């Protein structure tokens, strides 16, 4: 149910922003989700649609782009794509790395009427 609570948080932020803009309706919410989060964009969209019923965002599309990330090993500086969200360096086997790029989930823009 992680996606359900995140979808609710997105909706709350979107509804607040729509009210500030004096919008009658939210049409589209555009954002991103990092592949490190192990979240399903489809599941988030379904939960968002369910949570949006009866709000200014009812019927709005949640469009989330998948953000691919890389990691840099702190031991050998090798840059690699983490596999299955594990930060294990394929070059030296160390498990300590810095994630390069955005992680998490975010909203970039909302389209309103």
N, CA, C and O atoms as CSV, one atom per row, in Angstrom:
chain,resi,resn,atom,element,x,y,z
A,1,UNK,N,N,0.813,-1.210,0.000
A,1,UNK,CA,C,0.000,0.000,0.000
A,1,UNK,C,C,0.847,1.262,0.000
A,1,UNK,O,O,0.327,2.358,0.208
A,2,UNK,N,N,2.137,1.120,-0.229
A,2,UNK,CA,C,3.023,2.266,-0.299
A,2,UNK,C,C,2.566,3.229,-1.389
A,2,UNK,O,O,2.555,4.442,-1.178
A,3,UNK,N,N,2.190,2.703,-2.550
A,3,UNK,CA,C,1.737,3.532,-3.652
A,3,UNK,C,C,0.476,4.319,-3.293
A,3,UNK,O,O,0.306,5.457,-3.731
A,4,UNK,N,N,-0.409,3.712,-2.495
A,4,UNK,CA,C,-1.645,4.389,-2.114
A,4,UNK,C,C,-1.350,5.645,-1.298
A,4,UNK,O,O,-1.933,6.698,-1.559
A,5,UNK,N,N,-0.465,5.551,-0.327
A,5,UNK,CA,C,-0.160,6.725,0.497
A,5,UNK,C,C,0.601,7.778,-0.303
A,5,UNK,O,O,0.386,8.974,-0.102
A,6,UNK,N,N,1.480,7.359,-1.198
A,6,UNK,CA,C,2.184,8.319,-2.047
A,6,UNK,C,C,1.226,9.015,-3.010
A,6,UNK,O,O,1.332,10.222,-3.229
A,7,UNK,N,N,0.296,8.263,-3.581
A,7,UNK,CA,C,-0.699,8.849,-4.480
A,7,UNK,C,C,-1.538,9.883,-3.738
A,7,UNK,O,O,-1.868,10.930,-4.295
A,8,UNK,N,N,-1.883,9.596,-2.495
A,8,UNK,CA,C,-2.658,10.534,-1.681
A,8,UNK,C,C,-1.847,11.806,-1.418
A,8,UNK,O,O,-2.396,12.907,-1.458
A,9,UNK,N,N,-0.551,11.665,-1.149
A,9,UNK,CA,C,0.299,12.831,-0.920
A,9,UNK,C,C,0.423,13.682,-2.182
A,9,UNK,O,O,0.371,14.910,-2.120
A,10,UNK,N,N,0.585,13.023,-3.321
A,10,UNK,CA,C,0.638,13.753,-4.598
A,10,UNK,C,C,-0.662,14.513,-4.806
A,10,UNK,O,O,-0.656,15.700,-5.133
A,11,UNK,N,N,-1.781,13.815,-4.611
A,11,UNK,CA,C,-3.087,14.448,-4.794
A,11,UNK,C,C,-3.242,15.658,-3.885
A,11,UNK,O,O,-3.690,16.711,-4.338
A,12,UNK,N,N,-2.883,15.530,-2.624
A,12,UNK,CA,C,-3.016,16.651,-1.689
A,12,UNK,C,C,-2.216,17.866,-2.163
A,12,UNK,O,O,-2.704,18.994,-2.102
A,13,UNK,N,N,-0.996,17.635,-2.631
A,13,UNK,CA,C,-0.163,18.737,-3.126
A,13,UNK,C,C,-0.767,19.353,-4.378
A,13,UNK,O,O,-0.774,20.574,-4.530
A,14,UNK,N,N,-1.270,18.521,-5.267
A,14,UNK,CA,C,-1.867,18.999,-6.517
A,14,UNK,C,C,-3.139,19.794,-6.239
A,14,UNK,O,O,-3.339,20.855,-6.830
A,15,UNK,N,N,-3.994,19.304,-5.356
A,15,UNK,CA,C,-5.235,20.005,-5.016
A,15,UNK,C,C,-4.918,21.348,-4.369
A,15,UNK,O,O,-5.559,22.352,-4.682
A,16,UNK,N,N,-3.926,21.379,-3.463
A,16,UNK,CA,C,-3.535,22.645,-2.839
A,16,UNK,C,C,-3.052,23.649,-3.887
A,16,UNK,O,O,-3.420,24.823,-3.841
A,17,UNK,N,N,-2.242,23.194,-4.816
A,17,UNK,CA,C,-1.715,24.072,-5.863
A,17,UNK,C,C,-2.842,24.552,-6.787
A,17,UNK,O,O,-2.857,25.712,-7.198
A,18,UNK,N,N,-3.770,23.669,-7.108
A,18,UNK,CA,C,-4.903,24.044,-7.960
A,18,UNK,C,C,-5.751,25.115,-7.272
A,18,UNK,O,O,-6.218,26.051,-7.920
A,19,UNK,N,N,-5.945,24.977,-5.973
A,19,UNK,CA,C,-6.716,25.988,-5.228
A,19,UNK,C,C,-5.994,27.328,-5.264
A,19,UNK,O,O,-6.622,28.369,-5.459
A,20,UNK,N,N,-4.669,27.307,-5.075
A,20,UNK,CA,C,-3.889,28.550,-5.111
A,20,UNK,C,C,-4.004,29.229,-6.473
A,20,UNK,O,O,-4.010,30.456,-6.565
A,21,UNK,N,N,-4.095,28.420,-7.527
A,21,UNK,CA,C,-4.209,28.957,-8.889
A,21,UNK,C,C,-5.652,29.257,-9.263
A,21,UNK,O,O,-5.926,29.695,-10.381
A,22,UNK,N,N,-6.583,29.026,-8.333
A,22,UNK,CA,C,-8.008,29.223,-8.561
A,22,UNK,C,C,-8.493,28.434,-9.774
A,22,UNK,O,O,-9.307,28.918,-10.560
A,23,UNK,N,N,-7.980,27.211,-9.914
A,23,UNK,CA,C,-8.326,26.345,-11.040
A,23,UNK,C,C,-9.624,25.604,-10.763
A,23,UNK,O,O,-9.900,25.202,-9.633
A,24,UNK,N,N,-10.407,25.434,-11.805
A,24,UNK,CA,C,-11.659,24.692,-11.692
A,24,UNK,C,C,-11.428,23.186,-11.787
A,24,UNK,O,O,-12.184,22.388,-11.233
A,25,UNK,N,N,-10.362,22.816,-12.505
A,25,UNK,CA,C,-10.130,21.385,-12.744
A,25,UNK,C,C,-8.659,21.136,-13.053
A,25,UNK,O,O,-8.001,21.939,-13.715
A,26,UNK,N,N,-8.160,20.013,-12.564
A,26,UNK,CA,C,-6.814,19.562,-12.916
A,26,UNK,C,C,-6.968,18.539,-14.031
A,26,UNK,O,O,-7.739,17.587,-13.910
A,27,UNK,N,N,-6.230,18.743,-15.117
A,27,UNK,CA,C,-6.323,17.823,-16.254
A,27,UNK,C,C,-5.195,16.790,-16.254
A,27,UNK,O,O,-5.442,15.602,-16.462
A,28,UNK,N,N,-3.957,17.237,-16.020
A,28,UNK,CA,C,-2.796,16.358,-16.096
A,28,UNK,C,C,-1.811,16.723,-14.992
A,28,UNK,O,O,-1.601,17.897,-14.689
A,29,UNK,N,N,-1.218,15.705,-14.405
A,29,UNK,CA,C,-0.130,15.885,-13.441
A,29,UNK,C,C,1.080,15.190,-14.043
A,29,UNK,O,O,1.049,13.988,-14.309
A,30,UNK,N,N,2.152,15.955,-14.258
A,30,UNK,CA,C,3.371,15.382,-14.851
A,30,UNK,C,C,4.472,15.352,-13.797
A,30,UNK,O,O,4.715,16.327,-13.085
A,31,UNK,N,N,5.126,14.200,-13.725
A,31,UNK,CA,C,6.187,14.069,-12.753
A,31,UNK,C,C,7.148,12.959,-13.118
A,31,UNK,O,O,7.243,12.565,-14.281
A,32,UNK,N,N,7.849,12.464,-12.136
A,32,UNK,CA,C,8.867,11.446,-12.343
A,32,UNK,C,C,8.962,10.551,-11.110
A,32,UNK,O,O,8.597,10.936,-10.000
A,33,UNK,N,N,9.458,9.362,-11.346
A,33,UNK,CA,C,9.735,8.419,-10.263
A,33,UNK,C,C,11.067,7.755,-10.578
A,33,UNK,O,O,11.304,7.307,-11.700
A,34,UNK,N,N,11.916,7.700,-9.589
A,34,UNK,CA,C,13.235,7.093,-9.761
A,34,UNK,C,C,13.117,5.581,-9.746
A,34,UNK,O,O,12.355,5.016,-8.961
A,35,UNK,N,N,13.876,4.927,-10.618
A,35,UNK,CA,C,13.839,3.472,-10.648
A,35,UNK,C,C,14.365,2.869,-9.342
A,35,UNK,O,O,14.134,1.689,-9.080
A,36,UNK,N,N,15.060,3.648,-8.529
A,36,UNK,CA,C,15.567,3.146,-7.247
A,36,UNK,C,C,14.455,2.956,-6.228
A,36,UNK,O,O,14.665,2.310,-5.201
A,37,UNK,N,N,13.290,3.501,-6.488
A,37,UNK,CA,C,12.202,3.458,-5.517
A,37,UNK,C,C,11.368,2.187,-5.561
A,37,UNK,O,O,10.561,1.954,-4.662
A,38,UNK,N,N,11.541,1.375,-6.569
A,38,UNK,CA,C,10.777,0.124,-6.702
A,38,UNK,C,C,9.267,0.378,-6.609
A,38,UNK,O,O,8.533,-0.368,-5.963
A,39,UNK,N,N,8.830,1.450,-7.271
A,39,UNK,CA,C,7.416,1.799,-7.306
A,39,UNK,C,C,6.871,1.527,-8.696
A,39,UNK,O,O,7.601,1.591,-9.685
A,40,UNK,N,N,5.613,1.230,-8.759
A,40,UNK,CA,C,4.946,1.024,-10.033
A,40,UNK,C,C,4.217,2.306,-10.427
A,40,UNK,O,O,3.305,2.751,-9.731
A,41,UNK,N,N,4.628,2.892,-11.550
A,41,UNK,CA,C,3.956,4.103,-12.043
A,41,UNK,C,C,2.491,3.807,-12.343
A,41,UNK,O,O,1.631,4.653,-12.098
A,42,UNK,N,N,2.195,2.618,-12.869
A,42,UNK,CA,C,0.806,2.244,-13.163
A,42,UNK,C,C,-0.018,2.157,-11.882
A,42,UNK,O,O,-1.153,2.630,-11.834
A,43,UNK,N,N,0.551,1.562,-10.863
A,43,UNK,CA,C,-0.150,1.449,-9.585
A,43,UNK,C,C,-0.376,2.828,-8.964
A,43,UNK,O,O,-1.449,3.105,-8.428
A,44,UNK,N,N,0.634,3.685,-9.038
A,44,UNK,CA,C,0.474,5.050,-8.531
A,44,UNK,C,C,-0.659,5.770,-9.262
A,44,UNK,O,O,-1.461,6.466,-8.639
A,45,UNK,N,N,-0.722,5.603,-10.579
A,45,UNK,CA,C,-1.772,6.254,-11.373
A,45,UNK,C,C,-3.153,5.740,-10.986
A,45,UNK,O,O,-4.100,6.521,-10.891
A,46,UNK,N,N,-3.276,4.443,-10.764
A,46,UNK,CA,C,-4.572,3.869,-10.352
A,46,UNK,C,C,-4.994,4.397,-8.991
A,46,UNK,O,O,-6.152,4.765,-8.796
A,47,UNK,N,N,-4.064,4.433,-8.056
A,47,UNK,CA,C,-4.378,4.949,-6.715
A,47,UNK,C,C,-4.698,6.436,-6.774
A,47,UNK,O,O,-5.595,6.911,-6.077
A,48,UNK,N,N,-3.965,7.170,-7.605
A,48,UNK,CA,C,-4.231,8.602,-7.762
A,48,UNK,C,C,-5.648,8.822,-8.277
A,48,UNK,O,O,-6.377,9.665,-7.754
A,49,UNK,N,N,-6.038,8.066,-9.300
A,49,UNK,CA,C,-7.383,8.190,-9.866
A,49,UNK,C,C,-8.457,7.895,-8.815
A,49,UNK,O,O,-9.472,8.589,-8.747
A,50,UNK,N,N,-8.231,6.876,-8.009
A,50,UNK,CA,C,-9.205,6.524,-6.973
A,50,UNK,C,C,-9.286,7.609,-5.901
A,50,UNK,O,O,-10.378,7.978,-5.468
A,51,UNK,N,N,-8.140,8.114,-5.477
A,51,UNK,CA,C,-8.105,9.158,-4.449
A,51,UNK,C,C,-8.681,10.483,-4.954
A,51,UNK,O,O,-9.207,11.273,-4.169
A,52,UNK,N,N,-8.579,10.727,-6.273
A,52,UNK,CA,C,-9.006,12.009,-6.846
A,52,UNK,C,C,-10.511,12.140,-6.993
A,52,UNK,O,O,-11.011,13.239,-7.233
A,53,UNK,N,N,-11.242,11.044,-6.855
A,53,UNK,CA,C,-12.704,11.116,-6.999
A,53,UNK,C,C,-13.289,12.160,-6.044
A,53,UNK,O,O,-13.002,12.167,-4.846
A,54,UNK,N,N,-14.110,13.031,-6.609
A,54,UNK,CA,C,-14.771,14.049,-5.791
A,54,UNK,C,C,-13.924,15.286,-5.537
A,54,UNK,O,O,-14.329,16.159,-4.769
A,55,UNK,N,N,-12.748,15.380,-6.171
A,55,UNK,CA,C,-11.886,16.553,-6.010
A,55,UNK,C,C,-11.737,17.246,-7.361
A,55,UNK,O,O,-12.242,16.763,-8.375
A,56,UNK,N,N,-11.039,18.381,-7.366
A,56,UNK,CA,C,-10.785,19.094,-8.622
A,56,UNK,C,C,-9.871,18.289,-9.543
A,56,UNK,O,O,-9.720,18.629,-10.716
A,57,UNK,N,N,-9.269,17.241,-9.028
A,57,UNK,CA,C,-8.373,16.408,-9.837
A,57,UNK,C,C,-9.059,15.141,-10.354
A,57,UNK,O,O,-8.407,14.279,-10.944
A,58,UNK,N,N,-10.376,15.027,-10.134
A,58,UNK,CA,C,-11.087,13.851,-10.640
A,58,UNK,C,C,-10.940,13.776,-12.156
A,58,UNK,O,O,-11.203,14.751,-12.860
A,59,UNK,N,N,-10.524,12.627,-12.649
A,59,UNK,CA,C,-10.339,12.428,-14.072
A,59,UNK,C,C,-8.978,12.864,-14.600
A,59,UNK,O,O,-8.683,12.659,-15.777
A,60,UNK,N,N,-8.149,13.458,-13.753
A,60,UNK,CA,C,-6.824,13.907,-14.191
A,60,UNK,C,C,-5.913,12.704,-14.435
A,60,UNK,O,O,-6.006,11.678,-13.761
A,61,UNK,N,N,-5.030,12.866,-15.424
A,61,UNK,CA,C,-4.034,11.831,-15.711
A,61,UNK,C,C,-2.782,12.096,-14.896
A,61,UNK,O,O,-2.309,13.229,-14.816
A,62,UNK,N,N,-2.252,11.050,-14.295
A,62,UNK,CA,C,-0.965,11.129,-13.612
A,62,UNK,C,C,0.064,10.509,-14.551
A,62,UNK,O,O,0.069,9.297,-14.767
A,63,UNK,N,N,0.930,11.347,-15.103
A,63,UNK,CA,C,1.946,10.884,-16.048
A,63,UNK,C,C,3.308,10.951,-15.368
A,63,UNK,O,O,3.836,12.033,-15.112
A,64,UNK,N,N,3.865,9.784,-15.079
A,64,UNK,CA,C,5.156,9.713,-14.408
A,64,UNK,C,C,6.209,9.113,-15.334
A,64,UNK,O,O,6.034,8.016,-15.865
A,65,UNK,N,N,7.290,9.840,-15.518
A,65,UNK,CA,C,8.416,9.346,-16.304
A,65,UNK,C,C,9.360,8.591,-15.378
A,65,UNK,O,O,9.577,9.001,-14.237
A,66,UNK,N,N,9.908,7.512,-15.857
A,66,UNK,CA,C,10.862,6.730,-15.082
A,66,UNK,C,C,12.246,7.363,-15.200
A,66,UNK,O,O,12.765,7.532,-16.303
A,67,UNK,N,N,12.834,7.709,-14.066
A,67,UNK,CA,C,14.175,8.291,-14.030
A,67,UNK,C,C,15.189,7.167,-13.805
A,67,UNK,O,O,15.171,6.495,-12.773
A,68,UNK,N,N,16.061,6.977,-14.775
A,68,UNK,CA,C,17.122,5.978,-14.625
A,68,UNK,C,C,18.274,6.608,-13.853
A,68,UNK,O,O,18.615,7.770,-14.072
A,69,UNK,N,N,18.862,5.846,-12.960
A,69,UNK,CA,C,19.962,6.363,-12.149
A,69,UNK,C,C,21.212,5.522,-12.359
A,69,UNK,O,O,21.159,4.377,-12.810
A,70,UNK,N,N,22.305,6.118,-12.023
A,70,UNK,CA,C,23.600,5.451,-12.038
A,70,UNK,C,C,24.170,5.584,-10.630
A,70,UNK,O,O,23.663,6.352,-9.813
A,71,UNK,N,N,25.205,4.845,-10.361
A,71,UNK,CA,C,25.868,4.917,-9.061
A,71,UNK,C,C,27.373,4.965,-9.277
A,71,UNK,O,O,27.892,4.417,-10.248
A,72,UNK,N,N,28.069,5.633,-8.352
A,72,UNK,CA,C,29.539,5.686,-8.398
A,72,UNK,C,C,30.068,5.034,-7.125
A,72,UNK,O,O,29.772,5.469,-6.012
A,73,UNK,N,N,30.854,3.986,-7.318
A,73,UNK,CA,C,31.433,3.253,-6.202
A,73,UNK,C,C,32.382,4.159,-5.416
A,73,UNK,O,O,33.228,4.835,-6.003
A,74,UNK,N,N,32.243,4.171,-4.103
A,74,UNK,CA,C,33.123,4.979,-3.260
A,74,UNK,C,C,34.504,4.352,-3.113
A,74,UNK,O,O,35.464,5.035,-2.757
A,75,UNK,N,N,34.603,3.070,-3.383
A,75,UNK,CA,C,35.896,2.390,-3.257
A,75,UNK,C,C,36.758,2.524,-4.505
A,75,UNK,O,O,37.943,2.846,-4.411
A,76,UNK,N,N,36.166,2.278,-5.683
A,76,UNK,CA,C,36.979,2.254,-6.913
A,76,UNK,C,C,36.556,3.296,-7.942
A,76,UNK,O,O,37.186,3.404,-8.994
A,77,UNK,N,N,35.495,4.073,-7.662
A,77,UNK,CA,C,34.992,5.147,-8.521
A,77,UNK,C,C,34.346,4.643,-9.818
A,77,UNK,O,O,34.068,5.439,-10.715
A,78,UNK,N,N,34.109,3.349,-9.924
A,78,UNK,CA,C,33.430,2.805,-11.098
A,78,UNK,C,C,31.985,3.312,-11.125
A,78,UNK,O,O,31.304,3.308,-10.099
A,79,UNK,N,N,31.519,3.748,-12.301
A,79,UNK,CA,C,30.134,4.202,-12.466
A,79,UNK,C,C,29.354,3.070,-13.136
A,79,UNK,O,O,29.789,2.515,-14.145
A,80,UNK,N,N,28.198,2.738,-12.561
A,80,UNK,CA,C,27.419,1.598,-13.040
A,80,UNK,C,C,25.937,1.824,-12.806
A,80,UNK,O,O,25.534,2.713,-12.056
A,81,UNK,N,N,25.141,1.006,-13.462
A,81,UNK,CA,C,23.692,1.013,-13.244
A,81,UNK,C,C,23.385,0.000,-12.142
A,81,UNK,O,O,23.653,-1.190,-12.306
A,82,UNK,N,N,22.828,0.456,-11.026
A,82,UNK,CA,C,22.493,-0.491,-9.954
A,82,UNK,C,C,21.523,-1.553,-10.452
A,82,UNK,O,O,20.618,-1.262,-11.233
A,83,UNK,N,N,21.715,-2.759,-10.003
A,83,UNK,CA,C,20.859,-3.863,-10.410
A,83,UNK,C,C,19.911,-4.208,-9.272
A,83,UNK,O,O,20.341,-4.459,-8.146
A,84,UNK,N,N,18.627,-4.219,-9.574
A,84,UNK,CA,C,17.594,-4.551,-8.575
A,84,UNK,C,C,17.711,-3.680,-7.332
A,84,UNK,O,O,17.496,-4.148,-6.213
A,85,UNK,N,N,18.050,-2.421,-7.533
A,85,UNK,CA,C,18.090,-1.438,-6.454
A,85,UNK,C,C,19.191,-1.709,-5.434
A,85,UNK,O,O,19.168,-1.151,-4.337
A,86,UNK,N,N,20.146,-2.553,-5.781
A,86,UNK,CA,C,21.262,-2.848,-4.892
A,86,UNK,C,C,22.493,-2.089,-5.345
A,86,UNK,O,O,22.836,-2.090,-6.527
A,87,UNK,N,N,23.155,-1.444,-4.402
A,87,UNK,CA,C,24.338,-0.671,-4.727
A,87,UNK,C,C,25.596,-1.505,-4.506
A,87,UNK,O,O,26.435,-1.165,-3.671
A,88,UNK,N,N,25.721,-2.582,-5.245
A,88,UNK,CA,C,26.904,-3.430,-5.192
A,88,UNK,C,C,27.692,-3.206,-6.472
A,88,UNK,O,O,27.189,-3.433,-7.573
A,89,UNK,N,N,28.926,-2.761,-6.318
A,89,UNK,CA,C,29.755,-2.440,-7.468
A,89,UNK,C,C,30.118,-3.703,-8.242
A,89,UNK,O,O,30.656,-4.646,-7.664
A,90,UNK,N,N,29.829,-3.732,-9.545
A,90,UNK,CA,C,30.179,-4.903,-10.340
A,90,UNK,C,C,31.687,-5.022,-10.593
A,90,UNK,O,O,32.164,-6.090,-10.978
A,91,UNK,N,N,32.437,-3.942,-10.380
A,91,UNK,CA,C,33.881,-3.967,-10.618
A,91,UNK,C,C,34.667,-4.505,-9.423
A,91,UNK,O,O,35.589,-5.303,-9.585
A,92,UNK,N,N,34.288,-4.056,-8.209
A,92,UNK,CA,C,35.077,-4.459,-7.040
A,92,UNK,C,C,34.271,-5.161,-5.944
A,92,UNK,O,O,34.849,-5.692,-4.996
A,93,UNK,N,N,32.941,-5.166,-6.070
A,93,UNK,CA,C,32.100,-5.851,-5.086
A,93,UNK,C,C,31.747,-5.036,-3.859
A,93,UNK,O,O,31.028,-5.523,-2.986
A,94,UNK,N,N,32.234,-3.806,-3.770
A,94,UNK,CA,C,31.921,-2.961,-2.611
A,94,UNK,C,C,30.434,-2.598,-2.617
A,94,UNK,O,O,29.802,-2.509,-3.670
A,95,UNK,N,N,29.905,-2.394,-1.436
A,95,UNK,CA,C,28.482,-2.065,-1.308
A,95,UNK,C,C,28.230,-0.638,-0.910
A,95,UNK,O,O,27.141,-0.318,-0.433
A,96,UNK,N,N,29.203,0.235,-1.092
A,96,UNK,CA,C,29.070,1.633,-0.700
A,96,UNK,C,C,29.213,2.498,-1.942
A,96,UNK,O,O,30.284,2.541,-2.547
A,97,UNK,N,N,28.149,3.184,-2.325
A,97,UNK,CA,C,28.166,3.982,-3.551
A,97,UNK,C,C,27.321,5.230,-3.379
A,97,UNK,O,O,26.451,5.301,-2.510
A,98,UNK,N,N,27.593,6.204,-4.218
A,98,UNK,CA,C,26.787,7.410,-4.284
A,98,UNK,C,C,25.849,7.281,-5.481
A,98,UNK,O,O,26.281,6.936,-6.581
A,99,UNK,N,N,24.591,7.553,-5.267
A,99,UNK,CA,C,23.612,7.520,-6.353
A,99,UNK,C,C,23.720,8.841,-7.107
A,99,UNK,O,O,23.722,9.915,-6.506
A,100,UNK,N,N,23.808,8.746,-8.422
A,100,UNK,CA,C,23.921,9.920,-9.278
A,100,UNK,C,C,22.565,10.190,-9.916
A,100,UNK,O,O,22.001,9.313,-10.570
A,101,UNK,N,N,22.053,11.369,-9.735
A,101,UNK,CA,C,20.758,11.716,-10.305
A,101,UNK,C,C,19.686,11.826,-9.242
A,101,UNK,O,O,19.935,11.652,-8.049
A,102,UNK,N,N,18.491,12.119,-9.712
A,102,UNK,CA,C,17.352,12.301,-8.795
A,102,UNK,C,C,16.865,10.954,-8.288
A,102,UNK,O,O,16.799,9.980,-9.038
A,103,UNK,N,N,16.533,10.910,-7.036
A,103,UNK,CA,C,15.902,9.731,-6.468
A,103,UNK,C,C,14.594,10.159,-5.841
A,103,UNK,O,O,14.417,11.324,-5.486
A,104,UNK,N,N,13.692,9.229,-5.708
A,104,UNK,CA,C,12.405,9.532,-5.113
A,104,UNK,C,C,11.328,9.681,-6.151
A,104,UNK,O,O,11.306,8.982,-7.164
A,105,UNK,N,N,10.440,10.601,-5.880
A,105,UNK,CA,C,9.249,10.825,-6.680
A,105,UNK,C,C,8.976,12.314,-6.647
A,105,UNK,O,O,9.124,12.939,-5.597
A,106,UNK,N,N,8.580,12.899,-7.766
A,106,UNK,CA,C,8.298,14.314,-7.772
A,106,UNK,C,C,7.293,14.717,-8.829
A,106,UNK,O,O,7.045,13.985,-9.786
A,107,UNK,N,N,6.719,15.892,-8.641
A,107,UNK,CA,C,5.784,16.473,-9.604
A,107,UNK,C,C,6.478,17.685,-10.208
A,107,UNK,O,O,6.946,18.571,-9.493
A,108,UNK,N,N,6.537,17.710,-11.534
A,108,UNK,CA,C,7.163,18.820,-12.248
A,108,UNK,C,C,6.149,19.891,-12.652
A,108,UNK,O,O,6.460,21.082,-12.631
A,109,UNK,N,N,4.936,19.468,-13.019
A,109,UNK,CA,C,3.954,20.432,-13.528
A,109,UNK,C,C,2.547,19.852,-13.418
A,109,UNK,O,O,2.344,18.638,-13.429
A,110,UNK,N,N,1.582,20.767,-13.313
A,110,UNK,CA,C,0.182,20.361,-13.405
A,110,UNK,C,C,-0.484,21.225,-14.468
A,110,UNK,O,O,-0.189,22.412,-14.610
A,111,UNK,N,N,-1.381,20.602,-15.203
A,111,UNK,CA,C,-2.147,21.304,-16.234
A,111,UNK,C,C,-3.562,21.469,-15.701
A,111,UNK,O,O,-4.221,20.491,-15.348
A,112,UNK,N,N,-4.024,22.718,-15.646
A,112,UNK,CA,C,-5.337,23.005,-15.074
A,112,UNK,C,C,-6.206,23.789,-16.036
A,112,UNK,O,O,-5.731,24.330,-17.035
A,113,UNK,N,N,-7.478,23.836,-15.717
A,113,UNK,CA,C,-8.451,24.662,-16.474
A,113,UNK,C,C,-8.928,25.772,-15.565
A,113,UNK,O,O,-9.748,26.595,-15.972
